[in-house]
Amino acid sequence: MNKITYRKLSKAALSLVAILALSACSENAPKKLLVLSVSDYDYTMNNLPAVSINLGPDINNFCSITLNRKDIAISGLSISSKQRNDSAISANCNWDGSYYLQSSKHPTQVSIKISNIDTKARTGTFDVSLKLINNKDLSTYIEAKDTVQVSGKMFDNLLAKSGKS
């Protein structure tokens, strides 16, 4: 199942949203998320080597999920953060010219589950889900949920001990 939606929730409309919870406004048709790139350079998150996975339909509309490299090779691993409560995962999106991020003060979340790592076939499968808030208006959210695959050189970048594979 894949889904990308935008919702605008103004304070005045919260009661209406509660009544019509299933009728959230959605812009742009849902698009399949593709792995656009996996970082191949050295950098850290929480003083540990990290890797970013860029997902989206194209280079103008994408989300970036960053994890510590030590967590990647574990099939079945699930990491999630609600309102920035886990520093082992970070996410942001650039979509339709807007920037979306995690917030400790708004109902945001990001999660990734590594469903399969196959080092012989050089493939990996991940279930990703995120809900991030627009950094300017603090009321528009972007949501995405999909299963994505990485293979070949991007798989090598993913499992490299450093950014150089």
C-alpha positions in Angstrom: 0.0 0.0 0.0 1.4 3.4 -0.9 0.0 6.8 -0.1 1.2 10.3 -0.1 -1.3 12.9 1.2 -1.3 16.5 2.4 -3.6 17.8 5.0 -4.2 21.4 6.2 -5.6 21.5 9.7 -6.4 25.0 11.0 -7.3 25.5 14.7 -10.8 26.6 13.7 -11.3 23.5 11.7 -10.3 21.0 14.4 -13.9 20.3 15.5 -15.0 19.9 11.9 -12.1 17.5 11.3 -13.1 15.4 14.3 -16.6 15.0 12.8 -15.3 14.4 9.3 -12.1 12.5 10.2 -12.1 10.5 7.0 -12.6 13.4 4.6 -9.2 15.0 4.9 -8.2 17.1 1.9 -5.7 15.4 -0.4 -3.5 17.1 -3.0 -1.7 15.2 -5.7 -2.5 11.7 -6.6 -0.7 9.1 -4.5 2.6 8.1 -6.2 4.8 5.1 -5.7 7.9 5.9 -3.6 11.1 4.9 -5.3 14.6 4.8 -3.7 16.2 7.7 -5.5 19.6 7.5 -3.8 21.5 6.1 -0.8 24.2 8.3 0.6 27.8 7.3 -0.3 29.7 9.9 1.7 30.9 10.0 5.3 28.9 11.8 7.9 27.5 11.1 11.4 24.3 11.3 13.3 24.5 11.1 17.1 28.3 10.8 16.7 27.9 7.5 14.8 28.3 6.8 11.1 25.0 7.4 9.3 23.3 6.8 6.0 20.4 8.6 4.3 17.9 7.0 2.0 16.1 9.4 -0.4 12.6 8.3 -1.4 10.1 9.8 -3.8 8.7 9.8 -7.3 11.4 12.2 -8.6 14.3 14.4 -7.5 12.0 17.4 -7.0 9.7 15.6 -4.6 11.4 13.4 -2.1 11.8 12.5 1.6 15.1 11.7 3.3 15.3 9.2 6.1 18.6 9.0 8.0 19.7 6.1 10.2 22.8 5.1 12.0 24.7 2.6 9.8 25.0 0.1 12.7 21.3 -0.4 12.6 21.0 -1.2 8.9 22.1 -4.8 8.5 19.5 -6.2 10.9 16.5 -7.8 9.1 13.4 -7.3 11.2 14.7 -4.2 12.8 12.1 -1.6 13.4 12.8 2.0 14.4 10.2 4.7 14.9 10.1 8.2 16.3 7.0 10.1 17.4 7.4 13.8 17.9 11.2 13.3 17.7 11.4 10.9 20.7 14.0 8.6 19.2 17.3 10.1 17.9 18.2 6.9 16.0 16.1 8.0 13.1 15.5 11.3 11.4 13.4 12.4 8.4 12.6 15.4 6.3 10.8 16.0 2.9 11.1 18.5 0.1 7.8 18.4 -1.7 6.2 20.8 -4.2 8.6 23.5 -3.1 7.8 23.1 0.6 10.0 21.7 3.4 8.6 19.2 5.9 10.3 18.1 9.1 9.8 16.2 12.4 8.6 18.3 15.4 8.5 17.6 19.1 5.5 19.9 19.4 3.3 18.5 16.6 1.9 15.0 15.9 4.7 13.9 13.6 6.2 10.5 13.2 8.6 8.4 11.1 9.2 4.7 11.1 11.2 2.2 9.1 11.1 -1.6 9.3 13.8 -3.6 7.5 11.8 -6.5 6.2 14.6 -8.2 4.3 18.4 -7.8 3.7 19.8 -10.3 1.2 23.6 -9.8 0.9 24.0 -12.4 -1.9 21.3 -10.8 -4.1 22.4 -7.3 -3.0 18.8 -6.3 -2.2 16.9 -4.9 0.8 13.2 -4.3 1.4 11.9 -1.6 3.8 8.5 -0.6 5.1 8.5 3.2 5.6 5.9 5.5 7.1 6.1 9.1 7.9 4.0 12.2 8.8 5.9 15.4 8.8 4.9 19.1 9.2 5.5 22.1 7.0 8.2 24.2 8.6 6.6 27.5 7.6 2.9 27.2 8.3 3.1 24.5 11.0 -0.3 23.3 9.9 0.2 21.4 6.7 1.3 17.8 6.9 2.8 15.3 4.4 2.2 11.6 4.9 3.7 8.7 3.1 3.5 4.9 3.6 5.1 2.4 1.3 7.3 -0.6 0.9 10.5 0.2 -1.0 13.4 -1.8 -2.3 17.1 -1.0 -2.7 19.6 -3.0 -4.9 22.9 -2.9 -6.6 25.2 0.1 -5.9 22.6 1.7 -3.6 22.5 -1.5 -1.6 26.3 -1.5 -1.3 26.1 2.2 -0.1 23.5 1.2 2.4 25.6 -1.6 4.0 29.0 0.1 3.8 30.7 0.7 7.2 31.5 4.2 6.1 30.1 6.3 3.3 32.7 5.0 0.9 31.7 1.7 -0.7 
